[in-house]
Amino acid sequence: MPNPKPAPPPAPAEPLYPVIESFVEVAARDEVGQLFVQLKEGLANLKGPRADQSKKAHLAIERTEELLGFLIGIRERMEAEAKGPKGRR
C-alpha cells in the first residue's frame, strides 16, 4: 500500500518577512525603484573579479524590484476593489 502524502505544514501565524510585508503595505510603485538606487550604483562601480559577482547581484536586485512592484500592484488592485465597483453593475 502506498504511503499517503503528508499534510502540508500549517501556515505561520506571524509573517516570515515582517519588514517586507510592512513595506509592501505602504509603499508606492516609485518607492521600489528608489529603494535600490544606492545599491545599484555601488555595484556598477565594482571592477575586476567582483564585476562578475556584481552582475549577478544586479540581476537579483532587478528581479526583487519586479516582484515588489507586482506585490504593490496587487495591493493597489485589492484596495481599489474594496472601495467598491465603480461603473460596474
VOBA-1610 file (N, C-alpha, C; in pm, whole numbers, padded with zeros to 5 digits, always signed):
BEGIN
Met+00083-00118+00000Met+00000+00000+00000Met+00088+00125+00000Pro+00061+00218-00089Pro+00144+00339-00090Pro+00114+00426+00031Asn+00217+00492+00078Asn+00201+00583+00191Asn+00126+00709+00146Pro+00030+00755+00223Pro-00038+00880+00185Pro+00059+00997+00199Lys+00035+01099+00118Lys+00120+01218+00124Lys+00099+01287+00258Pro+00207+01333+00319Pro+00190+01405+00446Pro+00121+01538+00422Ala+00045+01580+00521Ala-00025+01708+00513Ala+00077+01821+00514Pro+00051+01927+00438Pro+00146+02039+00439Pro+00147+02104+00576Pro+00259+02162+00615Pro+00266+02226+00746Pro+00171+02345+00750Pro+00119+02377+00868Pro+00028+02490+00878Pro+00101+02621+00849Ala+00027+02717+00798Ala+00084+02848+00769Ala+00124+02914+00901Pro+00235+02985+00901Pro+00278+03050+01026Pro+00180+03160+01066Ala+00162+03175+01196Ala+00073+03278+01248Ala+00134+03417+01228Glu+00263+03426+01235Glu+00335+03551+01215Glu+00394+03553+01076Pro+00399+03670+01011Pro+00462+03676+00878Pro+00610+03642+00889Leu+00661+03573+00788Leu+00801+03535+00789Leu+00893+03653+00759Tyr+00843+03748+00685Tyr+00923+03864+00647Tyr+00846+03992+00681Pro+00835+04026+00810Pro+00751+04140+00850Pro+00797+04273+00791Val+00926+04291+00771Val+00974+04417+00715Val+00926+04434+00572Ile+00936+04326+00494Ile+00889+04332+00355Ile+00739+04352+00351Glu+00668+04280+00437Glu+00523+04293+00440Glu+00482+04437+00474Ser+00545+04497+00573Ser+00508+04633+00611Ser+00545+04732+00501Phe+00655+04709+00429Phe+00692+04796+00317Phe+00588+04787+00206Val+00548+04667+00170Val+00452+04647+00062Val+00316+04706+00099Glu+00282+04707+00226Glu+00153+04760+00270Glu+00143+04912+00254Val+00256+04982+00253Val+00251+05128+00250Val+00323+05192+00131Ala+00406+05119+00063Ala+00491+05176-00042Ala+00412+05206-00170Ala+00461+05305-00242Ala+00410+05335-00375Ala+00506+05272-00476Arg+00460+05257-00598Arg+00543+05192-00701Arg+00677+05262-00720Asp+00679+05395-00720Asp+00804+05466-00744Asp+00904+05451-00629Glu+00855+05418-00512Glu+00945+05397-00397Glu+01029+05270-00412Val+00979+05174-00486Val+01053+05049-00505Val+01184+05078-00577Gly+01178+05157-00683Gly+01299+05192-00756Gly+01398+05268-00671Gln+01348+05361-00589Gln+01435+05441-00503Gln+01501+05357-00395Leu+01439+05248-00359Leu+01491+05163-00253Leu+01628+05106-00288Phe+01651+05079-00415Phe+01773+05009-00456Phe+01873+05098-00532Val+01848+05227-00543Val+01934+05315-00624Val+02079+05311-00576Gln+02102+05335-00448Gln+02239+05339-00398Gln+02310+05204-00415Leu+02237+05099-00391Leu+02296+04965-00405Leu+02337+04939-00549Lys+02251+04974-00644Lys+02284+04952-00785Lys+02401+05039-00829Glu+02408+05162-00777Glu+02520+05250-00810Glu+02652+05191-00758Gly+02648+05138-00637Gly+02768+05075-00580Gly+02812+04953-00659Leu+02717+04874-00703Leu+02750+04757-00784Leu+02808+04796-00919Ala+02759+04904-00976Ala+02807+04949-01107Ala+02953+04993-01101Asn+02999+05035-00984Asn+03136+05084-00970Asn+03239+04975-00942Leu+03194+04851-00924Leu+03289+04744-00896Leu+03367+04707-01021Lys+03493+04677-01002Lys+03583+04641-01112Lys+03649+04507-01082Gly+03712+04450-01182Gly+03788+04327-01164Gly+03700+04206-01143Pro+03748+04110-01062Pro+03674+03985-01044Pro+03538+04006-00978Arg+03524+04111-00904Arg+03395+04136-00839Arg+03290+04189-00936Ala+03332+04229-01053Ala+03237+04280-01152Ala+03141+04170-01195Asp+03191+04046-01208Asp+03103+03935-01243Asp+03001+03909-01133Gln+03045+03916-01010Gln+02953+03898-00898Gln+02851+04011-00893Ser+02895+04130-00927Ser+02801+04243-00923Ser+02693+04229-01030Lys+02726+04168-01143Lys+02624+04145-01247Lys+02516+04051-01196Lys+02557+03947-01124Lys+02459+03853-01068Lys+02374+03923-00962Ala+02438+04003-00878Ala+02364+04075-00775Ala+02268+04175-00839His+02311+04240-00946His+02226+04336-01016His+02102+04267-01073Leu+02119+04150-01129Leu+02004+04073-01180Leu+01908+04035-01067Ala+01964+03997-00954Ala+01880+03962-00838Ala+01804+04084-00788Ile+01867+04199-00788Ile+01801+04322-00746Ile+01688+04358-00843Glu+01713+04344-00972Glu+01609+04372-01071Glu+01489+04280-01050Arg+01515+04154-01024Arg+01407+04058-01001Arg+01330+04094-00873Thr+01401+04135-00771Thr+01338+04175-00645Thr+01250+04298-00668Glu+01301+04394-00744Glu+01220+04513-00776Glu+01092+04474-00850Glu+01108+04383-00944Glu+00992+04336-01021Glu+00888+04271-00930Leu+00934+04185-00841Leu+00842+04116-00751Leu+00775+04212-00653Leu+00851+04306-00598Leu+00791+04405-00507Leu+00689+04490-00581Gly+00721+04528-00704Gly+00625+04604-00785Gly+00498+04525-00810Phe+00514+04397-00834Phe+00398+04310-00855Phe+00312+04304-00729Leu+00375+04287-00613Leu+00302+04282-00487Leu+00229+04414-00458Ile+00296+04525-00487Ile+00232+04655-00466Ile+00115+04672-00561Gly+00130+04624-00684Gly+00020+04630-00780Gly-00100+04550-00733Ile-00076+04434-00677Ile-00185+04353-00622Ile-00253+04427-00507Arg-00172+04486-00418Arg-00230+04561-00307Arg-00316+04675-00358Glu-00267+04749-00457Glu-00343+04861-00512Glu-00474+04814-00575Arg-00468+04703-00643Arg-00589+04647-00706Arg-00689+04604-00599Met-00641+04540-00493Met-00729+04497-00384Met-00793+04617-00314Glu-00715+04722-00294Glu-00769+04843-00232Glu-00876+04906-00320Ala-00852+04908-00451Ala-00950+04965-00544Ala-01079+04882-00544Glu-01064+04750-00539Glu-01182+04663-00536Glu-01258+04678-00405Ala-01185+04702-00296Ala-01250+04716-00165Ala-01331+04845-00156Lys-01291+04947-00233Lys-01364+05073-00231Lys-01498+05060-00300Gly-01516+04956-00375Gly-01645+04934-00439Gly-01633+04938-00590Pro-01723+04868-00654Pro-01719+04866-00801Pro-01770+04997-00858Lys-01683+05066-00926Lys-01723+05192-00989Lys-01759+05165-01134Gly-01881+05192-01166Gly-01927+05174-01302Gly-01964+05031-01335Arg-01955+04942-01238Arg-01995+04803-01261Arg-02137+04783-01217Arg-02203+04688-01276Arg-02342+04659-01237Arg-02351+04526-01173
//
